Amino acid sequence: MVIDGDRGGMDADHGGGTGDEKKLAWPGVTDHPKPDHPELDHPEPDHPKPDQDAETAPAGSLEADAASSPATDASGPSSASSVAPGPAERRPGAGLAALSLPYQIVAAIALSLIGVVACAHIAMIFLHVAPSNTLTKQHGEVVDDWVYPEFEQNWKLFAPNPLQQNVSVHVRAELANDGADSNSVTRWINLSHEDGEAIRGNVLPSHVDQNELRRAWDFYTGSHDSENRSTGLRGELSERYIRRIVMLRLAEHGYGGAVERIQVRSAVRHVGIPSWSDEKISTKTEYRELPWWNVSPADLPETDATGRSPQAATSPQAVEAGE
């Protein structure tokens, strides 16, 4: 057995020839097929692995990859396209916890203020409707200033005497005519109707429009008898209260300081009975006219010496104090 010969023959068969003769590496293989993409003939550059740290990656490798990547064709993005960003981070929790810290502070302060005001309002209303006690005796003015006129409490809707009448207050004035022998008298002005028009269609009507005139008339009728005679010490106070309110309304009509005297009356009409009731009630309007009152400078809103608004001067407390 000649090993060298066999080895030499094997070399000869597999391209181990001499001289300029070129043989194929393997018998039967003529040539390698050319790839469809000529860029695959060149070896790909070494890219750092995804999990490789930035410190270990060769300098400029990212820039080189971006420069050597082919442009995006119509079929889709290339392999070197950037990774799409992930979903936006959300703050855990709901409600106030989902807000940023500055907004949480603002919301907490606003809720605290609302809570303090609500507690103070409930306390003031409680002291207003509660029987007389030490707090109301010492701080009654503070409670009244908070409650009147917007938060006044009235329980006549329930018991013992629910309202069953429509009561309206009218006024007419005697005006001084310069150079004339006699004064002129205006027509009757329905002040309650004006208050009703101010309330109708208003989502948040004022308590002044709803209750000021009505409560003033209740104040007067409660301190006078059917002959308009005072029944107590508050009778004169109720008259001054009515005069101030009436003069405020007449000033809105353009009369103001030209008024010499005023006369007030009430028009009372019972509410009609329902169809299923056998009760008999007359719905005829009944009038109650008060005597003529002379207007003094203290009744005019322009003569308020304290500098307060005319509305503030018409409160029963202000009238009683002689302001």
SVG drawing of the C-alpha trace seen along z (x, -y; Angstrom):
<svg xmlns="http://www.w3.org/2000/svg" viewBox="-119 -129 123 131">
<polyline fill="none" stroke="black" stroke-width="0.4" points="0.0,0.0 1.4,-3.3 0.0,-6.0 1.9,-8.8 0.6,-7.9 -2.9,-7.8 -2.5,-11.1 -0.9,-12.6 -3.8,-11.3 -6.3,-12.8 -4.5,-16.1 -4.5,-15.9 -8.2,-15.1 -9.1,-18.0 -7.2,-20.8 -3.8,-19.9 -2.4,-20.3 0.9,-21.9 1.8,-24.8 -0.9,-27.1 -3.6,-24.5 -6.7,-25.5 -9.1,-22.8 -12.3,-22.9 -12.3,-22.3 -14.9,-19.6 -15.7,-17.4 -19.0,-18.2 -19.3,-21.7 -18.8,-24.2 -19.5,-27.6 -21.3,-29.2 -24.6,-31.0 -24.5,-34.8 -26.8,-36.4 -29.7,-38.5 -28.5,-41.4 -25.0,-42.4 -24.5,-44.0 -24.6,-40.6 -21.2,-39.8 -19.6,-42.1 -19.4,-40.9 -21.7,-42.7 -19.9,-44.9 -19.8,-43.8 -22.6,-45.4 -22.7,-45.5 -25.3,-43.2 -28.5,-44.7 -27.6,-43.9 -24.1,-45.3 -23.5,-48.3 -22.9,-51.7 -19.4,-51.8 -18.3,-48.6 -19.7,-49.5 -17.1,-50.8 -17.1,-54.6 -19.0,-55.8 -20.6,-52.4 -24.2,-53.8 -23.3,-56.6 -21.7,-54.1 -24.8,-51.8 -27.1,-54.7 -25.0,-55.9 -24.6,-52.4 -28.3,-51.5 -30.2,-51.6 -33.1,-54.0 -36.6,-52.9 -38.3,-51.5 -42.0,-51.4 -42.4,-48.0 -41.6,-49.1 -38.9,-50.4 -35.4,-49.1 -33.8,-47.0 -32.0,-50.0 -35.2,-52.0 -35.6,-53.4 -37.6,-51.5 -41.2,-52.9 -41.6,-54.6 -43.5,-52.7 -46.8,-53.8 -46.8,-57.0 -46.3,-56.4 -49.3,-56.9 -49.4,-58.0 -50.8,-55.2 -54.2,-55.9 -57.3,-57.8 -58.9,-61.1 -56.6,-63.5 -53.8,-60.9 -53.7,-61.1 -52.9,-64.8 -49.4,-66.2 -48.2,-67.6 -48.9,-71.3 -52.5,-70.5 -52.9,-68.2 -51.9,-71.1 -54.4,-73.5 -57.2,-71.0 -56.6,-70.3 -56.6,-74.0 -59.8,-74.6 -61.6,-71.6 -60.4,-72.8 -61.8,-76.3 -65.1,-74.9 -65.4,-72.7 -64.6,-75.6 -67.2,-77.9 -69.8,-75.1 -69.2,-74.4 -69.4,-78.1 -72.7,-78.5 -74.3,-75.5 -73.2,-76.9 -74.6,-80.3 -78.0,-78.9 -78.1,-76.7 -77.5,-79.7 -80.2,-81.7 -83.0,-79.1 -81.9,-77.9 -83.4,-79.4 -81.7,-82.4 -78.4,-81.3 -75.1,-82.7 -73.6,-82.7 -76.5,-84.5 -76.6,-87.1 -72.9,-87.9 -72.6,-87.5 -76.2,-88.0 -75.2,-90.8 -72.6,-88.6 -75.2,-85.9 -77.8,-88.4 -75.3,-89.9 -74.5,-86.5 -78.1,-85.3 -80.0,-88.4 -81.2,-88.8 -80.1,-85.9 -80.3,-83.0 -83.4,-84.0 -85.4,-81.0 -89.2,-80.9 -91.2,-78.0 -94.7,-79.2 -94.7,-76.7 -95.5,-73.9 -97.2,-74.6 -99.0,-76.1 -100.3,-78.6 -99.4,-77.9 -100.0,-80.8 -103.4,-80.7 -103.6,-84.2 -101.9,-86.2 -100.8,-89.5 -99.4,-92.3 -98.3,-95.8 -99.1,-98.9 -97.9,-102.5 -98.7,-105.9 -96.9,-109.2 -97.8,-112.8 -95.3,-114.8 -94.4,-118.5 -95.0,-120.6 -92.8,-123.7 -94.9,-126.8 -98.2,-124.9 -101.0,-125.5 -101.5,-121.8 -99.4,-118.6 -99.9,-115.7 -100.6,-112.1 -99.2,-109.2 -101.0,-106.0 -100.9,-103.0 -97.7,-101.0 -97.8,-97.3 -94.4,-96.7 -95.1,-93.0 -95.7,-92.5 -92.3,-94.1 -90.7,-91.7 -92.4,-88.8 -91.2,-89.9 -87.6,-90.0 -88.0,-86.4 -89.7,-84.8 -87.3,-83.1 -84.4,-83.7 -82.5,-80.5 -80.9,-82.0 -83.4,-84.7 -82.4,-87.1 -83.9,-86.9 -84.3,-90.7 -86.7,-90.3 -88.5,-87.4 -88.8,-88.4 -87.8,-92.0 -91.2,-93.6 -93.2,-90.7 -91.5,-90.5 -91.7,-94.2 -95.5,-94.0 -95.7,-91.1 -93.7,-93.1 -96.2,-96.0 -99.4,-94.0 -98.0,-92.0 -97.4,-95.3 -100.7,-97.1 -104.3,-96.3 -107.0,-96.4 -107.4,-100.2 -103.6,-100.7 -102.9,-101.5 -99.6,-100.4 -99.9,-97.5 -96.4,-97.8 -93.0,-99.5 -92.1,-98.0 -95.0,-99.7 -93.1,-103.0 -90.1,-100.9 -92.2,-98.9 -93.6,-102.2 -90.1,-103.6 -89.0,-100.3 -91.9,-100.4 -91.2,-104.0 -87.5,-103.4 -88.3,-100.4 -91.0,-102.3 -88.8,-105.4 -86.1,-103.1 -88.6,-101.7 -90.0,-105.1 -86.4,-106.4 -86.1,-103.6 -89.1,-105.0 -87.5,-108.4 -89.5,-110.2 -86.8,-110.4 -86.7,-113.7 -89.8,-115.1 -92.1,-113.0 -93.9,-114.8 -96.2,-112.1 -96.7,-108.4 -99.7,-106.0 -99.4,-102.3 -102.1,-99.7 -102.3,-95.9 -104.4,-93.8 -105.3,-90.4 -107.0,-87.7 -107.6,-84.2 -106.2,-81.3 -109.0,-79.4 -110.2,-76.2 -109.6,-72.9 -112.3,-71.3 -112.7,-68.3 -113.2,-70.5 -116.7,-71.6 -115.2,-74.7 -116.6,-78.1 -114.1,-80.9 -114.5,-84.3 -111.7,-85.1 -112.6,-88.8 -109.7,-91.2 -109.8,-93.1 -107.8,-96.3 -106.3,-97.7 -105.2,-101.3 -102.8,-103.0 -103.0,-106.7 -100.8,-109.2 -97.3,-109.4 -95.1,-112.5 -91.6,-111.8 -88.7,-112.9 -85.1,-113.3 -84.3,-110.2 -86.5,-108.2 -84.5,-109.1 -81.7,-106.7 -79.5,-109.6 -79.3,-111.0 -77.5,-107.9 -74.9,-109.6 -72.9,-106.4 -71.9,-105.9 -73.5,-102.5 -75.6,-101.3 -79.3,-102.1 -80.1,-98.3 -78.1,-98.0 -80.0,-101.0 -83.4,-99.3 -82.7,-96.4 -84.8,-96.3 -81.6,-96.4 -80.4,-99.6 -83.8,-101.2 -84.0,-100.3 -80.5,-101.7 -81.6,-105.0 -79.1,-105.0"/>
</svg>
